[in-house]
Amino acid sequence: MEKKDRYFYPAVFSYEEGQEIAVVFPDLDVATSGVDDDDALISARELLGITLYGMEEDGEDIPVPSPLKNIIPNQNERVVLVDVYMPAIRRLA
């Protein structure tokens, strides 16, 4: 399996009054959250990195990311393309 230097995956950010911003990666079936947009994006990048690193280490197939246009958000959601630079993640492991 070829390890890529950078991955890009769509994430769905969900906004509910009085709650943290929920972040779901539909292609990977993992989720996180953040107190504001910046925190949610940082959490999303960290989760994406550790999830993909674990998949690489376990020899699992990395799923192909869904095109942004194929993800239709609900009214309280938005789709965000999240990237992660894997050499930095691999160095920390």
C-alpha positions in Angstrom: 0.0 0.0 0.0 1.3 3.4 -1.0 1.3 5.9 1.8 0.3 9.4 0.7 1.9 12.6 2.1 -1.4 14.4 2.2 -5.0 13.3 2.5 -8.2 15.4 1.9 -11.5 14.2 3.3 -14.9 15.9 3.5 -16.3 16.5 7.0 -19.7 17.6 8.0 -19.8 20.3 10.7 -23.1 20.4 12.6 -24.3 23.4 14.5 -26.8 23.1 17.4 -27.7 26.0 19.8 -25.8 25.6 23.1 -23.7 22.7 22.0 -20.2 22.1 20.6 -19.8 21.9 16.9 -20.0 18.2 15.9 -17.7 17.0 13.2 -18.3 13.7 11.3 -16.2 12.2 8.5 -18.8 10.2 6.6 -16.2 8.2 4.6 -14.4 7.0 7.8 -17.2 6.7 10.3 -15.4 8.8 12.9 -16.4 11.9 14.8 -15.1 14.7 17.0 -16.2 18.2 18.1 -15.0 21.6 19.0 -16.1 24.7 20.9 -15.9 27.0 17.8 -15.0 26.7 14.1 -11.2 26.9 14.8 -11.3 24.3 17.5 -13.5 22.0 15.5 -11.2 22.2 12.5 -8.1 21.5 14.6 -9.9 18.5 16.2 -10.9 17.3 12.8 -7.4 17.4 11.5 -6.0 15.6 14.5 -8.7 12.9 14.2 -8.2 12.5 10.5 -4.4 12.1 11.0 -4.6 9.5 13.7 -7.4 7.6 12.0 -5.5 7.3 8.7 -2.3 6.6 10.5 -3.9 3.7 12.3 -5.3 2.4 9.1 -1.9 2.6 7.4 -0.3 0.8 10.3 -2.9 -1.9 10.3 -2.6 -2.4 6.5 -6.3 -1.5 6.0 -7.5 -0.1 2.7 -7.9 3.7 2.8 -11.3 4.6 1.4 -11.5 7.0 -1.5 -12.9 10.4 -0.3 -16.4 11.3 -1.4 -16.6 14.3 -3.7 -17.8 17.4 -1.9 -20.7 17.8 -4.4 -22.0 14.4 -3.3 -22.5 15.3 0.3 -25.7 17.3 0.9 -25.7 19.0 4.3 -28.8 19.6 6.4 -29.8 23.2 7.2 -27.7 23.4 10.3 -24.6 21.8 8.7 -21.8 22.6 6.3 -19.3 20.5 4.5 -15.7 21.3 5.0 -12.7 19.7 3.1 -10.2 18.8 5.8 -6.6 18.0 5.0 -3.8 16.3 6.9 0.0 16.2 6.3 0.9 12.6 7.1 4.7 12.9 7.4 4.2 15.1 10.5 1.8 12.6 12.0 4.1 9.7 11.3 7.1 11.5 12.9 5.1 11.9 16.1 4.0 8.3 16.3 
